[in-house]
């Protein structure tokens, strides 16, 4: 299109800059949408995430970079369109119902 910046290229670059553990968490949040108990055993197990202590560090890294955000104790991917891109391109979740 005529967009001055191709968001998809930016998202690809952003995704591949992340560590494996950061990717795993971002994908889990993209898949689940909004997560309250980010350190819960169920969330960790469901998404094959690292242990709680490691996960806490990863959460902080992603919060500091504004890749994920926290509002009212709810965690989610900061950029809604990045979350959609992750669901489409990486998770291959069909959004057409």
C-alpha positions as CSV (number, residue, x, y, z in Angstrom):
1,X,0.0,0.0,0.0
2,X,0.9,3.6,0.3
3,X,1.7,3.5,4.0
4,X,5.0,5.1,4.7
5,X,5.9,2.4,7.2
6,X,5.1,-1.3,6.7
7,X,4.0,-2.4,10.1
8,X,4.4,-6.1,9.2
9,X,8.2,-5.6,8.6
10,X,8.4,-3.7,11.9
11,X,6.6,-6.5,13.7
12,X,8.8,-9.2,12.2
13,X,11.9,-7.3,13.3
14,X,10.5,-6.7,16.7
15,X,9.5,-10.4,17.2
16,X,13.0,-11.6,16.1
17,X,14.7,-9.2,18.5
18,X,13.1,-10.9,21.4
19,X,14.6,-13.8,23.4
20,X,13.0,-17.2,23.3
21,X,11.5,-16.6,26.7
22,X,10.2,-13.2,25.8
23,X,8.7,-14.6,22.6
24,X,6.9,-17.3,24.6
25,X,5.3,-14.8,26.9
26,X,4.3,-12.4,24.2
27,X,2.7,-15.2,22.2
28,X,0.9,-16.5,25.3
29,X,-0.5,-13.0,25.9
30,X,-1.5,-12.6,22.3
31,X,-3.3,-15.9,22.4
32,X,-5.1,-15.3,25.6
33,X,-5.8,-11.6,25.1
34,X,-5.8,-10.3,28.7
35,X,-4.2,-12.2,31.6
36,X,-4.6,-11.4,35.3
37,X,-2.6,-14.2,36.9
38,X,0.6,-13.9,34.9
39,X,2.6,-15.9,37.4
40,X,0.0,-18.6,38.0
41,X,1.0,-22.2,37.6
42,X,-1.9,-22.8,35.2
43,X,-0.9,-19.9,32.8
44,X,2.7,-21.1,32.9
45,X,1.8,-24.7,32.3
46,X,-0.7,-23.9,29.6
47,X,1.8,-21.9,27.6
48,X,5.0,-23.8,28.4
49,X,6.5,-20.8,30.0
50,X,9.7,-20.6,32.2
51,X,9.5,-20.9,36.0
52,X,8.0,-18.1,38.0
53,X,11.3,-16.5,39.0
54,X,12.5,-16.4,35.4
55,X,9.1,-15.3,34.2
56,X,9.1,-12.4,36.6
57,X,12.3,-11.1,35.0
58,X,10.9,-11.6,31.5
59,X,7.7,-9.7,32.4
60,X,9.7,-6.8,33.7
61,X,11.9,-6.7,30.6
62,X,8.8,-6.6,28.3
63,X,7.1,-4.0,30.5
64,X,10.2,-1.8,30.4
65,X,10.2,-2.0,26.6
66,X,6.5,-1.2,26.4
67,X,5.9,-4.5,24.5
68,X,3.4,-5.6,27.1
69,X,1.5,-3.4,29.5
70,X,-0.3,-3.7,32.8
71,X,-3.5,-1.9,33.7
72,X,-5.6,-2.6,36.8
73,X,-3.6,-5.8,37.3
74,X,-4.3,-7.0,33.8
75,X,-1.5,-7.8,31.4
76,X,-1.7,-7.7,27.6
77,X,0.3,-6.9,24.5
78,X,0.6,-3.1,24.4
79,X,0.1,-2.8,20.6
80,X,-3.2,-4.3,19.7
81,X,-2.1,-4.7,16.0
82,X,1.1,-6.5,17.1
83,X,-1.1,-8.9,19.0
84,X,-3.2,-9.5,16.0
85,X,-0.1,-10.0,13.8
86,X,1.2,-12.6,16.3
87,X,-2.1,-14.4,16.3
88,X,-2.2,-14.4,12.5
89,X,1.4,-14.9,11.5
90,X,3.0,-16.8,14.3
91,X,0.1,-18.7,16.0
92,X,-1.9,-19.0,12.8
93,X,-5.2,-18.4,14.7
94,X,-7.9,-17.8,12.1
95,X,-9.7,-14.6,13.0
96,X,-12.5,-15.1,10.5
97,X,-15.3,-16.9,12.3
